[in-house]
Amino acid sequence: MIPTSGSYRLVNVRLHRSLTPDLAAAFDPDGFALANIIITNGKIADLAAHDRAEAHPGAIDLAGRIVMPCFVDCHTHIDKGHIWPRKPNPDGTFMGALNATGADRTTRWSAEDVARRMDFSLRSAYAHGTKAMRTHLDSVPPQEEISWPVFETMREKWRGRIELQAACLLGIEGVRDKAWFERLAKRVAAAKGVLGVVTYMVPDLEELLDKVFAQAIEHGLDLDFHADETDDAAAISLKKIAEASLWNGFEGNILVGHCCSLARQPDLEVLDTLDKVAKARLAVVSLPMCNLYLQDRRSDHTTPRWRGVTLLHEMKARGIKVAVASDNTRDPFYAYGDLDMLEVYRMATRILHFDHPVGDWPKAVAATPAEVMRLDGAGTLAADGSADFVVFKGRSWTELLSRPESDRIVVRDGRAIERQLPDYAELDELMV
């Protein structure tokens, strides 16, 4: 129903308050309002409340279907994606994932292998309606010399379809090699990337964090951490990151992922951490599908007792920016997924209770990650903005989140795109 070119008007569209901040309309208790959108030359020329009495000859009537801005996926690992058929997780645990991935990386991650799997992932995300993505790149030697050039090539190839960012990924212990880490920071800066590490409760954590912040400040880089992806209540590196940001006077953006252990800690410890996270202006992304898969998996095959996600409601109440994202896709860290941010939001709603009320939780897959990633104009719908949005069949949250919406319409620059998902068989020769 959406043209592949030209100018047109959509009427009787259902838009959400949190994703259309400039829309003046009467919103219902679920945050929706009926609106009209005028598309001209790939831009939103106008966006206004729908008047049922007003006639619009030639307009496309969406009959109250939900329209959302294209998604922003701020935490992925598309360099790892789709290696499951050749290197599955033997037991579903975090250590099983870490070891399997390391073995596969050492023996199989050539430039061609990484490029083909990354492109497959991006085609999937694009078809589902993602406009921007940040991927972590394993950057332990010698992989950084392989994956970063591949990323830069892929970013140019996909420019105009998916805005790609990359953050380096290495364990915090790698920072101890000062000369090597300084070279890596320069490499990341040259690629206009983000400096990232995985934090653990090592004895010299505070000293190592200072070195990370020093390199970020020297090169003008934002920071992205994996932190506390464990049920160990003694894992408090989220707090240590916030403290390091404060004492280093860091002014860039910081995104911290996972933070699972926070949900296992005593209330006083939680309150102290959240106060420091808010003061340091950290943003937090939860990865509900991957953490549900890995966390609290038990060797005796008993039932898991907790969900593995962090305290997003408590964070949001303190004004901390929060998001949810895809994380891993068909690799040892998560055996499933397809970089479909509607699936992520659906699962997050169920796991994290993003409902009753819905409030502004839809921002967690659009406007908030766009802000963290410094993407102007992404994640919202507004007059004079790009006509990048997704048209769904659902007319309410319960309709939208009850079905896969595999027949959604993705519109980019005002044109409905061809939504052809790549066939897994394309990767078969990489799996032998």
C-alpha positions as CSV (number, residue, x, y, z in Angstrom):
1,M,0.0,0.0,0.0
2,I,3.0,2.3,0.4
3,P,4.4,3.7,-2.9
4,T,8.0,3.0,-3.8
5,S,8.5,6.6,-4.9
6,G,6.9,10.0,-5.0
7,S,4.9,12.1,-2.5
8,Y,1.8,10.9,-0.7
9,R,-0.3,11.3,2.4
10,L,-0.9,8.7,5.1
11,V,-4.0,9.2,7.2
12,N,-5.6,7.5,10.2
13,V,-2.1,6.5,11.4
14,R,-1.6,5.4,15.1
15,L,1.5,7.1,16.6
16,H,2.9,6.9,20.1
17,R,3.6,10.0,22.2
18,S,7.1,9.0,23.2
19,L,8.2,8.7,19.6
20,T,6.5,11.8,18.2
21,P,7.5,14.5,20.7
22,D,6.2,17.4,18.5
23,L,2.8,15.9,17.8
24,A,-0.1,18.0,19.2
25,A,-2.9,15.5,19.6
26,A,-5.2,13.9,22.1
27,F,-3.4,10.8,23.2
28,D,-5.2,7.8,24.7
29,P,-4.2,6.0,27.9
30,D,-1.8,3.8,26.0
31,G,-0.1,6.8,24.6
32,F,-1.4,6.6,21.1
33,A,-3.1,9.3,18.9
34,L,-4.4,9.1,15.4
35,A,-2.5,11.3,13.0
36,N,-1.8,12.1,9.4
37,I,1.7,12.2,7.8
38,I,2.6,13.9,4.5
39,I,5.6,12.5,2.8
40,T,7.4,14.7,0.2
41,N,10.8,13.9,-1.4
42,G,11.8,11.4,1.2
43,K,11.0,13.7,4.1
44,I,8.1,14.1,6.5
45,A,6.7,17.4,5.3
46,D,4.0,17.5,8.0
47,L,2.7,15.5,10.8
48,A,-0.6,16.4,12.5
49,A,-3.6,15.0,14.4
50,H,-6.1,13.1,12.4
51,D,-9.5,14.7,12.0
52,R,-12.1,12.1,11.2
53,A,-14.4,14.6,9.6
54,E,-11.8,15.9,7.2
55,A,-11.6,14.4,3.7
56,H,-8.3,13.6,2.1
57,P,-8.9,12.4,-1.5
58,G,-6.1,10.1,-2.7
59,A,-4.7,9.6,0.7
60,I,-3.6,6.2,2.0
61,D,-5.9,5.2,5.0
62,L,-4.0,3.0,7.4
63,A,-7.1,2.3,9.5
64,G,-5.4,2.9,12.8
65,R,-2.3,0.8,12.2
66,I,0.7,1.6,14.3
67,V,3.6,3.4,12.7
68,M,7.0,3.6,14.5
69,P,10.3,5.2,13.6
70,C,13.0,2.8,12.3
71,F,14.8,1.1,15.1
72,V,18.2,1.8,16.6
73,D,20.1,-1.2,17.9
74,C,22.9,0.0,20.2
75,H,24.5,-3.3,21.3
76,T,25.2,-6.1,18.8
77,H,28.0,-8.5,17.9
78,I,27.7,-9.0,14.1
79,D,31.4,-10.1,13.9
80,K,30.3,-13.2,15.9
81,G,26.9,-13.7,14.2
82,H,25.8,-17.0,12.7
83,I,28.8,-19.2,13.8
84,W,26.5,-21.5,15.7
85,P,26.3,-24.3,13.1
86,R,30.0,-24.7,13.2
87,K,30.7,-23.8,16.9
88,P,27.7,-24.3,19.2
89,N,27.8,-23.7,22.9
90,P,28.3,-27.1,24.4
91,D,26.3,-26.4,27.6
92,G,24.6,-23.1,27.3
93,T,26.7,-21.4,29.9
94,F,28.7,-18.1,29.7
95,M,32.0,-19.9,29.9
96,G,30.9,-22.4,27.3
97,A,30.1,-19.4,25.0
98,L,33.4,-17.7,25.8
99,N,35.5,-20.7,25.1
100,A,33.6,-21.7,21.9
101,T,33.8,-18.3,20.5
102,G,37.5,-17.9,21.2
103,A,38.2,-21.2,19.5
104,D,36.2,-20.3,16.5
105,R,37.8,-16.8,16.3
106,T,41.3,-18.2,16.4
107,T,40.8,-20.7,13.6
108,R,38.1,-19.3,11.4
109,W,37.7,-15.5,11.5
110,S,39.4,-14.4,8.2
111,A,38.4,-11.1,6.6
112,E,36.1,-12.9,4.1
113,D,34.5,-15.0,6.8
114,V,33.8,-11.9,9.0
115,A,32.6,-9.8,6.1
116,R,30.1,-12.4,4.8
117,R,28.6,-13.0,8.2
118,M,28.4,-9.3,8.9
119,D,26.7,-8.5,5.6
120,F,24.2,-11.3,6.2
121,S,23.4,-9.8,9.6
122,L,22.9,-6.3,8.2
123,R,20.6,-7.5,5.5
124,S,18.5,-9.2,8.2
125,A,18.4,-6.1,10.4
126,Y,17.6,-3.8,7.4
127,A,14.7,-6.0,6.4
128,H,13.3,-5.9,9.9
129,G,13.4,-2.0,10.0
130,T,16.7,-1.1,11.8
131,K,18.2,2.2,10.7
132,A,21.3,2.4,12.9
133,M,23.4,-0.2,14.8
134,R,26.5,-0.3,17.0
135,T,28.5,-3.5,16.9
136,H,31.2,-4.7,19.2
137,L,34.3,-6.0,17.4
138,D,36.5,-8.6,19.2
139,S,39.8,-6.8,19.2
140,V,42.2,-9.2,20.9
141,P,45.4,-9.7,18.8
142,P,45.6,-10.4,16.0
143,Q,41.8,-10.0,15.3
144,E,41.8,-6.3,15.5
145,E,44.0,-6.1,12.4
146,I,41.4,-8.2,10.5
147,S,38.0,-7.0,11.8
148,W,38.4,-3.3,11.9
149,P,39.2,-2.9,8.1
150,V,36.3,-5.2,7.4
151,F,34.0,-3.0,9.5
152,E,35.2,0.2,7.7
153,T,34.5,-1.4,4.3
154,M,31.1,-2.6,5.5
155,R,30.2,0.8,6.9
156,E,30.8,2.4,3.5
157,K,28.8,-0.3,1.7
158,W,25.8,0.2,4.0
159,R,25.9,3.9,4.3
160,G,22.5,5.4,3.7
161,R,20.8,2.1,4.7
162,I,22.2,1.4,8.2
163,E,24.3,3.8,10.1
164,L,27.1,1.6,11.5
165,Q,29.2,2.3,14.6
166,A,31.8,0.0,16.1
167,A,33.3,-0.4,19.6
168,C,36.4,-2.5,20.3
169,L,35.9,-5.4,22.6
170,L,38.5,-7.0,24.9
171,G,38.8,-8.1,28.5
172,I,40.0,-5.4,30.9
173,E,43.1,-7.3,31.5
174,G,44.3,-6.4,28.0
175,V,44.7,-2.8,29.1
176,R,47.7,-3.9,31.2
177,D,49.7,-4.0,28.0
178,K,50.0,-0.2,27.8
179,A,51.7,0.1,24.4
180,W,49.4,-2.3,22.7
181,F,46.3,-0.7,24.2
182,E,47.4,2.8,23.1
183,R,47.8,1.5,19.6
184,L,44.3,0.0,19.7
185,A,42.9,3.3,20.9
186,K,44.5,5.1,18.0
187,R,43.1,2.5,15.6
188,V,39.6,2.9,17.0
189,A,39.9,6.7,16.8
190,A,41.1,6.5,13.2
191,A,38.0,4.4,12.4
192,K,35.8,7.0,14.3
193,G,34.8,4.2,16.6
194,V,34.0,3.8,20.3
195,L,36.5,2.5,23.0
196,G,35.1,-0.5,24.8
197,V,36.2,-3.2,27.3
198,V,34.7,-6.0,29.3
199,T,35.1,-5.3,33.1
200,Y,35.7,-7.9,35.7
201,M,36.4,-7.6,39.4
202,V,40.2,-7.9,39.0
203,P,42.4,-6.5,41.8
204,D,43.7,-3.6,39.7
205,L,40.3,-2.7,38.2
206,E,40.4,0.9,39.3
207,E,43.8,1.5,37.8
208,L,42.9,-0.2,34.5
209,L,39.7,1.9,34.3
210,D,41.8,5.0,34.7
211,K,43.9,3.9,31.7
212,V,40.8,3.3,29.6
213,F,39.4,6.8,30.5
214,A,42.8,8.4,29.8
215,Q,42.8,7.0,26.3
216,A,39.2,8.0,25.6
217,I,40.0,11.5,26.8
218,E,43.2,11.8,24.7
219,H,41.5,10.6,21.5
220,G,38.0,12.2,22.1
221,L,36.3,8.8,22.2
222,D,33.0,7.8,23.7
223,L,33.0,4.6,25.9
224,D,31.1,1.4,25.8
225,F,31.5,-1.2,28.6
226,H,30.3,-4.8,29.1
227,A,29.9,-5.0,32.9
228,D,28.8,-7.5,35.5
229,E,27.3,-10.2,33.2
230,T,27.0,-12.6,36.1
231,D,24.8,-13.5,39.0
232,D,27.7,-12.8,41.5
233,A,26.5,-10.1,43.9
234,A,30.1,-9.2,44.5
235,A,30.5,-7.9,40.9
236,I,30.2,-4.2,41.2
237,S,32.1,-2.9,38.2
238,L,29.1,-0.8,37.1
239,K,29.7,1.3,40.3
240,K,33.5,1.4,39.6
241,I,32.9,2.7,36.1
242,A,30.6,5.4,37.4
243,E,33.2,6.4,40.1
244,A,36.0,6.4,37.5
245,S,34.0,8.6,35.2
246,L,33.4,11.1,38.0
247,W,37.0,11.3,39.3
248,N,38.3,11.5,35.7
249,G,35.9,14.3,34.8
250,F,34.8,12.4,31.7
251,E,32.5,14.4,29.4
252,G,31.8,11.9,26.6
253,N,29.0,9.5,26.3
254,I,29.2,6.2,28.3
255,L,27.0,3.2,27.6
256,V,27.2,0.2,29.9
257,G,25.7,-3.2,28.9
258,H,24.3,-6.1,30.9
259,C,24.8,-5.1,34.6
260,C,23.0,-8.3,35.6
261,S,24.5,-8.7,39.1
262,L,22.9,-5.4,40.2
263,A,19.6,-7.3,40.5
264,R,21.2,-9.7,43.0
265,Q,22.7,-7.1,45.3
266,P,21.4,-5.7,48.7
267,D,19.2,-2.6,48.4
268,L,21.7,-0.3,50.0
269,E,24.4,-1.4,47.5
270,V,21.9,-0.9,44.7
271,L,20.9,2.6,45.8
272,D,24.5,3.7,46.1
273,T,25.4,2.4,42.6
274,L,22.3,4.0,41.0
275,D,23.1,7.3,42.6
276,K,26.6,7.3,41.2
277,V,25.4,6.1,37.8
278,A,23.0,8.9,37.6
279,K,25.5,11.5,38.7
280,A,28.0,10.3,36.2
281,R,25.4,10.4,33.4
282,L,26.0,6.8,32.3
283,A,23.5,5.1,30.0
284,V,22.6,1.4,30.5
285,V,21.5,-1.1,27.9
286,S,19.9,-4.4,28.9
287,L,20.1,-7.4,26.6
288,P,17.0,-9.3,27.7
289,M,17.1,-12.2,25.2
290,C,20.8,-13.1,25.6
291,N,20.8,-12.6,29.4
292,L,17.7,-14.8,29.8
293,Y,19.5,-17.5,27.8
294,L,22.8,-17.4,29.6
295,Q,22.2,-16.3,33.2
296,D,21.3,-18.8,35.9
297,R,21.7,-21.8,33.6
298,R,22.3,-24.7,36.0
299,S,24.6,-27.7,35.5
300,D,22.2,-29.9,37.3
301,H,19.4,-29.0,34.8
302,T,17.2,-27.5,37.4
303,T,15.0,-24.5,36.6
304,P,16.5,-21.0,36.5
305,R,15.3,-18.8,39.3
306,W,15.8,-15.3,37.9
307,R,15.6,-13.4,34.6
308,G,19.1,-12.2,34.2
309,V,18.2,-8.6,33.4
310,T,19.2,-5.4,35.2
311,L,17.1,-2.9,37.1
312,L,15.9,-0.7,34.3
313,H,12.8,0.6,36.1
314,E,14.8,1.8,39.0
315,M,17.4,3.4,36.7
316,K,14.7,5.2,34.6
317,A,13.1,6.5,37.8
318,R,16.4,8.3,38.5
319,G,16.7,9.8,35.0
320,I,19.3,7.3,33.8
321,K,19.0,6.7,30.0
322,V,18.1,3.1,29.4
323,A,17.8,1.0,26.3
324,V,17.4,-2.6,25.2
325,A,19.2,-4.2,22.2
326,S,19.7,-7.4,20.3
327,D,23.2,-8.5,21.5
328,N,24.3,-11.8,20.0
329,T,22.7,-13.6,17.1
330,R,23.0,-17.4,16.4
331,D,26.4,-17.7,18.1
332,P,27.6,-19.4,21.3
333,F,26.3,-16.5,23.4
334,Y,22.8,-16.7,22.1
335,A,21.6,-19.6,19.8
336,Y,18.7,-17.6,18.4
337,G,17.6,-14.2,17.2
338,D,17.6,-12.3,13.9
339,L,18.4,-8.7,14.8
340,D,14.7,-7.9,14.8
341,M,14.2,-5.1,17.2
342,L,10.5,-5.7,17.4
343,E,11.3,-9.1,18.8
344,V,13.6,-7.5,21.2
345,Y,10.9,-5.0,22.3
346,R,8.3,-7.8,22.6
347,M,10.6,-9.9,24.7
348,A,11.7,-6.9,26.8
349,T,8.0,-6.0,27.5
350,R,7.4,-9.5,28.8
351,I,10.6,-10.0,30.7
352,L,11.1,-6.5,32.1
353,H,7.4,-5.5,32.3
354,F,7.4,-2.6,29.9
355,D,3.7,-2.3,30.4
356,H,0.9,-1.3,32.7
357,P,1.7,1.5,31.9
358,V,3.7,1.4,28.7
359,G,4.7,5.0,29.4
360,D,7.7,6.0,27.2
361,W,9.3,2.6,27.1
362,P,9.2,2.5,23.3
363,K,12.0,5.1,23.4
364,A,14.3,2.2,24.6
365,V,14.5,0.8,21.0
366,A,14.6,4.1,19.2
367,A,15.0,7.6,20.6
368,T,17.2,6.8,23.6
369,P,19.8,4.6,21.8
370,A,19.9,7.2,19.0
371,E,20.8,9.9,21.6
372,V,23.5,7.7,23.2
373,M,24.9,7.1,19.7
374,R,24.8,10.8,18.9
375,L,22.4,10.2,15.9
376,D,20.5,13.4,15.2
377,G,17.0,12.8,13.8
378,A,16.9,9.1,14.4
379,G,14.5,7.3,16.7
380,T,11.6,9.8,16.4
381,L,9.1,11.0,13.8
382,A,8.9,14.7,13.2
383,A,8.2,17.3,10.6
384,D,11.3,18.0,8.4
385,G,12.7,14.6,9.5
386,S,13.6,11.7,7.3
387,A,10.6,9.5,6.3
388,D,12.1,6.4,7.9
389,F,9.5,4.3,9.6
390,V,7.8,0.9,9.9
391,V,4.1,0.3,9.3
392,F,2.6,-2.6,11.3
393,K,-0.7,-4.4,11.2
394,G,-1.2,-4.1,14.9
395,R,-3.5,-1.2,16.1
396,S,-2.7,-1.6,19.8
397,W,0.1,-2.9,21.9
398,T,-1.6,-6.2,22.5
399,E,-2.0,-6.7,18.7
400,L,1.5,-5.5,17.9
401,L,3.3,-7.6,20.4
402,S,1.2,-10.8,20.0
403,R,2.4,-11.6,16.4
404,P,5.7,-11.6,14.6
405,E,4.5,-8.8,12.2
406,S,6.5,-10.5,9.5
407,D,4.4,-8.7,6.9
408,R,5.4,-5.2,8.3
409,I,6.2,-2.5,5.7
410,V,9.6,-0.8,6.1
411,V,9.8,2.7,4.6
412,R,13.1,4.4,4.0
413,D,13.4,7.9,2.6
414,G,9.7,7.7,1.9
415,R,9.9,4.5,-0.1
416,A,8.8,1.0,0.8
417,I,11.8,-1.2,0.6
418,E,12.0,-4.8,-0.7
419,R,12.1,-6.8,2.5
420,Q,13.9,-9.9,1.5
421,L,15.5,-11.8,4.4
422,P,18.7,-13.6,3.4
423,D,18.6,-17.4,3.2
424,Y,20.7,-19.3,5.9
425,A,21.9,-21.5,3.0
426,E,24.0,-18.6,1.8
427,L,26.4,-19.3,4.8
428,D,26.5,-23.1,4.4
429,E,30.0,-23.1,2.8
430,L,31.4,-21.2,5.8
431,M,30.1,-23.8,8.3
432,V,32.1,-26.8,7.0
